[in-house]
């Protein structure tokens, strides 16, 4: 069995499982946020009207809550949703509630690793499609809808069909100016946005071993854009060290068997990869940056669960240091802990000196909700994960998806730019 199969076998009390088996798995951790949480609350209210008890959760210590999509509150409804979440966590004794404006908070898919909320070998589900991100720690991590999350909160388990697994092997070390974002865009360009529908996407090879933890998180994050059930990487010493720095040492990592089976294997040479960009209106609509260099831009956005980890900010700062941006540019660190580290190490000053606006952690602009949405006909280069029509604002705006390095280089010139050409 591979790692996904072994984790799900452990969680369902089975000695072995195979693709297409239906299992009922115990869940280790569950997350809701300020968009999915109110939806789950509505399900609870509906169940209560049907006479089903919702008096207590299966285990409130295994539940955590993030405020990230509509913070700072965009309007009255989003403000009311934060109040609903607060009442919910108090009612059910949920202590792990990362509240906006009260110290550490941030994007849910960043807190999951920044705060070591999820550990290797665990089954983790969240009320958001990019829950896949945290599979980079060696966990089975996937998103669920409101009804399924409500069921997990009450019962601590949920059913899964065992997915087939696609294996992506990366050989060698990435060249300078090529980031994990370029790798995953290349992969999605090759297999398409439905190429991994209900598959597990597993990454391995020397190229993955060479990658930092944060780079691996970028890969697993965008498995969602390929339709995958989950993205996953077997944990190694880098993962253990990363978690130990956050006070987490008590867990049991799980690994696939040496003779594990995969539905298909894709192999890439790191040295052959280049800065890559996804053109409107799909993450699979890729090309190398140099092929479309020179397209005029209105905005550069460096943020989101995909592109605002500390490593991402560091990469952007190296490009922006001593330079001035020529277009509206926003940098939004993905969590307060990352913001503080960036400030302590001088990155925030670099951004401000370059003319960049630095904002609070939020999903707002990425999902086209608030904090910097696009107007009609505006063109943006973004470190986010989706670029379908209207994703970041007006339905007639355009978003190009790129790495933090490409987004920063493009901010300096005001047009799409390969960082090697600065």
N, C-alpha and C positions, 0 to 999 in steps of 0.2 A: 504493500500500500504506500501511496505517497503521503506527504504531510497533511494535506486537507482531509484525506480519507482517514488517516490515523487519529486526527483530532476529533473528527465526527464519530468515529468508532468508540473512542474513549468516552465521549459525551453521551453516547446512547447505550453504553454498557455492553457493547458487542465486541467480540474478538476480531472481527473483520467486517468490512463493508466493501461494496463495489459500485461503480457508476450506475445510476438509475435506481438503486435501492432507496426505499422510503424509510426514514428513521425518525424517531422522536428524541430530540437531543436536549439535555440539560444545558441551560445557558449560565455562563459565569458572570457576565456583566451586561448591562443594558443602559442605553443613553437616550434621553430626549432633549430637545431644545425648544426655543421660544416659538417655533413654527409647528413642529411635530407634537410638542407637549399639549397645546390646546386641543389638537385633533384627538389625541389619546384621551384627554379629559372628557370630550364629547362622547367617546365610546363608553367610558365609565358611566356617564350619566344615562346613556341608552340602556346599558346592562342593568343598571339599578332600577329603571322603570319596568324592566322585564322581570324583576324579582330576583335577579342574580346578585349575590353579595359582592360588594367591592369595598368592604370595610378595611381590609389590610392587604399589603403587598406580600409576595412570597418571601422577599428578603430585601428590605430597604437599604441595607448596607452595600448591596451589589448594584444599586441604581445611582446614576449620577446625571446631573442636569446642567446644561450650558445655556447661556443667553448670548446669542451671536448673530442671528440673521437680521433682526430689526433693532439693533442697538447702535448708537443712541436711538431711542424710539422715534420712528419716522412720522407717526401720526397717532390719533387716539386709539385705534384698534390695537396697534402694536404695543402701546403703553399698557392697555388693559390686559393684553396677553402676558406681559411680565408679571402683573399683579396675580393673574390666574395661576401662573407657575409657582409663585411664592406661596400662595395659599395651598397648592397641591403638595409642595414639598414639606410644608409644616404639618399638614393633615396626616401625611404618611410617614413622617419621621425620616425624610431623605436629607441627610446631612451634607452630602457632596453636591452643593448647588453653587456654581460659579457665577456670581451675580455681577452684572455690569456696574461699574462705579464703586466697587467694594474690594479693591485689591486685585488679586489674580483672577482673570477671566480671559476668554478668547474664543476663537473658532473651535467648535467641538472636536473636529478631526485633528486639531493641533493639541488641545488639552489632553486628548487620549494618550499621547506619548509624552508630552511635556510634563504632565503630572503623573505619569506611570499608572494611568487608570486601567490599562489593559496589559496583560502579561503573556509571555510565550505559552503556547499550548491551550489557551483559553478559547471558549466560544463567546464572541462578543457581537451583540446586535444593537443597532441604533436606528432611530427614526429619521434617517437621512441616507440618501443613495451613496454618498462618498464615505460611508463607514468603512468601505473596503480599504481605505488608507492604512489602517492600523494593522493589517495583515503583514506589513513589513517587519513587525516585531515577532513574527512566528505564531500569530494567532489566526483562528478562523474568524474573520470580521466581515459582516455584511449588513446591508440596510433592509429594513422592513417597513411596511405600511402601518397606519395607525391601529388597525384592528389587531394585527399580529403583535405589535408592541404591547398593546393593552393585555393581550393573552399572556405574553411573557411576564409582564409585571405582576399578574395575578397568580400565575402557575409556575414560573421559573423554567419553562421548557417550550419548545416549538418544533414543528415538523420540518424536515428538509428532504429534498431529493439529493442524493449524492451526485455532485457534478463530475463530469469528465474534466480532465486537466490538460491544458495546453502549457507546454514548457518552453520558456524563452531563455536561451543560453547566450550570455554576453561574454566574449573572449577579450582579454587584454584590458588596458586602462584607457579611459576616455581622454582624448586630446584636450589641450587648453581651449577654453571658450566653448566646449561642448558639455552640456549638463544633462542630468537625468531627464529633464523635460524634453530635450531633443530626442532622447532614446525612446521615450514612451510615445511621442508624436510619430516617430518613424514606424513603431510597431503598429499603432492604430491606423496609420496610412496604409500599411501592408495588409492588415487583416480586416479593416473596416469597422464601423461602429456597431455592427451586429456580428462581428467575427468571433466573438467569445460569448455569445448569448447563452446564459446559464452554464458557462464553463468556469472552472477555476483557472486563473492565470498565475503560474508559478515562475519565478525568476531565479536564475542561478548562473554559475560560471565564474571565472576569475574576475570578470568585469564587475560582477555584483559584490564579490568579496572585497574588491578595491574600493567600492563605493562607501560613502559615509552612511550613517543611519538615516539622515535627513534626505539624502538622495534616493534611498530605497523607498522612503515614504512617498516621494513624488511618483515613482513608478506605480506603486499599488493604488495611489489615489486615482489615477486616470484609467485604471482597469474598468472603472464604471463607464467610461466613455466608449469602451469596446463591448459593453453589454455584459461584462463578467459577473458571476455570482459573488466571487471574491478574488482578491489578489493576495499572494502570499510569498514569503521568502523564509527559508529555513534560518533560524537564529544562530548567531555566532558570537565570538567574544566581544565584538563591537557593540552588539545589542546588549549583552550582559553588562558591559561597562557603562553604557548609556543609562540603563535602568538603575544600576547601582548608584550612579550619581544622583538619582532621584529617589533614593531610599528603598528601592524595590529589589529584593534578593530572594524572596520566598516563592518559588514557582518551579514547575517541572516542564522544561522544554521538550518538544516532541519533534522527531525527525522521520522522514520517509525511509522506507527500506531501500537497500542498495539496488534491488531489482524492481523498484517501483515502476508502474506502467503509466504512460502518458498518451493521450489521444493523438497528439502531434507535437513535434519539436521544431522550434524555429531557432536559427543560430545567426548571431551577428558578430562582426569584428569591430571592436570599439574604435580602432584606428581609422576605420573607413567612414565613421559618422561625422556629420557636419551640423552646424547650427541650422535648425529646422523650424518651420513656421506652418501653422494651420490657417489657411485662408477661409474667409466666410464661405459657406455657412455651416461648416462641419469640422470636427476634429480630425476627420480622415482626409480632408482636402489639403494635403500637405505638399510642401516643396522646400528645397533648401533656401535659406534666407537670401543668398546672393542672386537667386533667380528672379526675385521680385524686389530687390533693393531699390530704393528711390521713391516708393509710393508715399505720398504726403500723408501725414498724420495730424490728428487734432489732440490726441491724448495718449499718454502712456500710464498704465496702471500696474503697479507692483504690489500685489496683495493676494489674499485668499488662502485656503488650506493647501493649495497647490504651490503657490509661489511666494510665501511670506514667512517661511521658517528663517531661523537666524542665518543659516548658510546662504539662503537666497538673498537676504539683505546684504550680506557680506559681499556676495558676487556683484550685486548692483552697485554697491559703494565703491568697489575697485574701479568700475567704469566711470562713475560720476565724480570721483575725487578730482578737484581742481578744474572741473568743467561746469558749464552752465547748460540747463535744459532750454530747448527752443519751443517746447509745447507744454501744455498743462500736464503736469506729472504728479501722481499721488503714490505715496508709499504708506501702506497700512500693515504694520507688523501683526502677525497672526495671533499673538497672545501678549499679555502684559509682561510676562517673564522675558519674552523675546525683545519687547520694546525696551525694557530696563537694561538688558545686556547690550543692545545696540547703542543705547545712550551712554552707558559706562565705557564702551569701547570706541566712542567717537563717530559711530556710523550716522547717528541722527544729525550731528553737526555737519557731516559731509553732505547729507541730503539737503538740509536747510541752506547751506552755502551754495549749493547747485541750483537753488530756486525751487526745490521740490516742496510740496505740501505733505506733511506727515500727519497721519490721522490715527484714530483709535482702532483697535481690533474690531472688525465687523465683516459680515458676509454681504453687506448692503449693496455695494456696486456690482459685485460678481453676479448676483441674482437679479440685477436690474431693479432693485427696490428703492434705494436711497443712498446717500453719501457719495454721489458722483455718477449718476446715470448719464447715458448718452442721449444727445438730441438727434433729430432727424438729419440724416446724411453725415453725421460725424463718424470719423474713422479712428479706432482705438487699437493700440497694441497692448496686450494684457498677459499677465502670468497666470491667469485663471484657467479653467478646464473646459468651458463650453462656449460656443460662438454661434449658436443657431439664431435665426432672426428674432430680435427683441430681447435676447438674453441679458444684455447689459444696459437696456434702455429702449429707445425708440425702435420699432420694428424695421425701420429703414436706416438704422445705423449699422456699422460694420465693425466686427471685432476679429483681430488676428491674434492667435494664441502663440506665445513664444516663451523662451526661458527668461529669467531675470536679467541675464547678461544682454540678450537681444533687446529686451524692453528698455533697459538703461541706455544702451548704445543708440537706440532709435530716439529716445528722449533728447539726447544730446544733439542729434542732427535734425530732428523734426520729421524724419522719414524713416522707413524701414531700413535698418542697417545691420550688417553682420559685424559683431564686435571686433573681428579681426581686421576690419577695414577702417577703424577709427585712426 
